[in-house]
Structures are given as structure tokens and as C-alpha cells.
């Protein structure tokens, strides 16, 4: 058996599994599209998800979730990568979240302001807040949306190249070194 060929095939197989062409096209399409039409969410839910993601990662000295097109990436990612069972579970949690949000605010979800959404996220995501039994699924949705938002943020091209420590061609490996010394305190981008 040719050892080099075997190693090459193993490496190619691992790369194909971890970075499929559909995931690569998601990154590219979300960065270039200006008039996005949601794939997984309906338009109303997509607008709410966009507002929530912007509250999770707002614009500061770096772009926020909407400017980075994180909602578009998340919508495309859910549609392309998740199986139907996971999508259905997420949809169920979204509907529970919207129902609980309406109950907490006393308003219809279409009439809620940014400050209303911010108060709901604060209630569901802060560990010291008591979550009632009927709010557990809404809390689960809020945590999952926060996780999706942060993962989309950390894999965004702009963030990887301009905010996180980035080395397009990695150099030498240094063992136990201080993070402040090597990257100025920044985490490495992938």
C-alpha cells in the first residue's frame, strides 16, 4: 500500500467533511447579496431574528450582526445543514419564544420595540433570573440563537481577518507563550 496516497486520501476526506462546498457557498453568498430573501425563516420571523441578533452583537467600533450579514448566514446555514427534525425543533422553540415574549411584554410581537426585545433577552439569558416552567423552551431558543449568532460572528470573514488574530499562512509553532505577547490578547481566527 502506498502510504503517501493513503495519507493524502485521509486528509482530503477530512477536509471534504468539515468544509463542504455548500457551507463555503453560504459564506460567499451572504457576503455578496444585497437583497436577501430568507430560505428557512418567513420574512416576518427573519426580521425579528435580525433584530435579536443585532441586540446580541450590536454595532460598536466593529460592525454589528446586521451589517456583517449574520442573520442571512444563519438562515442559509439552518436551511442547508440542519436536518428536518432539528429544523422543526428550532421552529417550535421560536414559536414558544414569540408566545412568551408577547406574554412578558403584554404586546403583540409585531408591535414590540427594540427595548422590549432587549428586556426579554435579558430576562431569558441572565443566569440570575428565575425562569418559569412555561418559559423553559423560550429560554432554550434564546440560548440557541445566541450560540448561532456568536458562531456566525466568529466565522465571518471580516471578523476573522480584522478583529481576531489572523495568520493566512501559519509560521512556526511556539509552545507555552503568553497570549498578550503573541496576538496582543486576541483569539486566533480559524
N, C-alpha and C positions, 0 to 999 in steps of 0.2 A: 504494500500500500504506500502511495506517495504521501508523505507526511505534510509537505507544503500545501498540496491540494486540499487535503483534509482540513488543515487549519484555515485555509482561505475560505472553504465552503462553510465552516462553522462561523467564521467572522461575518461572512455575507448573510448567513441565515439570521444571526442575532440582529444585525443592522436592519434587515428587512422586517423583522418582527417589531422592533422598537420604533422605527420611523417609517411607517408605511407611506406610500405616495399620497393616499387620501389625507393623512394628517399634514403632510408637507403642503398640499394644495390648500388646506384650511388656513395655514399661516399666511400664505401668499394672497389668497382671495380676500381675506379680512383686511389686509393692509392696503389693498388697492381699490376696493369697492367704495363708491361714494353714495350710491343709492341702494341700500341693502334691503332685501326682502327676507324676513325670517323664514327658516326652514322648519324648525321644531316648534317654536312658540307661535301663537297667533299674534297679530300686531299689537293688540291691547296689552297682553301679558309681556311681550317683548319690551314695550315702553316702560312698564313697571319694573321689570328686571333691570333695565338700563339705569333707571333712577336708583334702584337699590345698590347696584354695583358702583355707581358714582358716589354713593354715600359711604361704601366700604373703602373705596380708593378714590378720594376726591382730588381735584386739581390743586396742586400746591406749586412748588418750584419745579416739579415734574408733572407731566400730563396725567390727567385722571383717567378713569375707566372708559368713559365715553370717547374721549379724544384718542385713546390707544386702541379703540375698537374691541374692547374686551367682551362686550355683550354679543357682538357679531361672531367672535371666535367661539364663545361658549355655546351659542345657539347651533352653530355648524358642528361643533365638537360633539354635542349631545346627539344630534341627528345622525352623524356619521359613525361614531364609535360605540355608543351605548346600545345594548340590545333592547328589544321592545319591553321586556319585563322591567328593566331599570328605568326606562323612559316613563312607563306607566306609573311606577312608584314615585318618581320625581314629580309627575303631573298631579298625582294625588296629594303629595305634600304641598305643592304650590297652591292648590285649591284650598287646602286646610289653612295655609298661611294667609291667604286672602280673606277667608272667612273670619279667622281670629283677628286679623288686622282691622277688619270692619267692626267687629265687636269691641275691641280695645279702644278704637278711636271714636266710635259712635257715628262714623260717617261711611258712606258708600266708598268703595276703593277707588272709583273713578273721580271722586271729589277730594281725595286726600292730597295734602300738600307735602312738600319735601320734609318739613319739620314733623309732620305726622309719621311719615315713613321712618325718619330718624329715631323718633321716640319708640316705635315698635321694634326696630332693630336693637336699640339699646335695651329694651325690656327682655327680648328673647336671647340676646347674645352675652349679656353681662352675667358672669357666674354667680354674683351675689343676689340676683333677683330670683324670687320664687316663681317657678313655672307651674301653673295649674295642670291637672291631668288632661284637660281638653286642649291645652296649648303645646303638648309634647311634640306632636307631628309638625306644627308650625315652627317650633324651636329647631327640630331636626332639619327642616327645609332651610332655615336661616343659616345654620351652621354649614350645610352642604353648599349653599350659594356663596358663602364667604370663602370656603375652600376652593370652589371653582374659580372665583374671582382672583384669589391670590395665585393660584396655579397659572391662570391665563396671564396675569401680570408678570410673573417670574419667567415665562417663556416668550414674552413679547420681544420682538427684535430690538426695538428702541431701548427698552429697559435693559436687555442683556448687553447691548453694546455701549450704552451711555450712562447707566446708573450702577449696574453691578460690575465687579471686576471681570474684565474680558481679555482673553488672550486667544486670537484666532488660530495661532499656531503655538501650542504649548511648548515651553522650553524645558529646561532642566527641572527635575523633581527635587524639592527641598523638603526635608523631613519636618522635624519639630521646630517651626518658626512662628513668630508672633504674627497674628493676622493683621495687626496695625502696621507692622513692618513690611509685609509683602503686598497688601492690597489697600492700605490706608483704612482698614476696617470694613471694607465692602465684602459681601459674599461673592463667590465665583458664579458666573453665569455658565450655563451648560451649552 
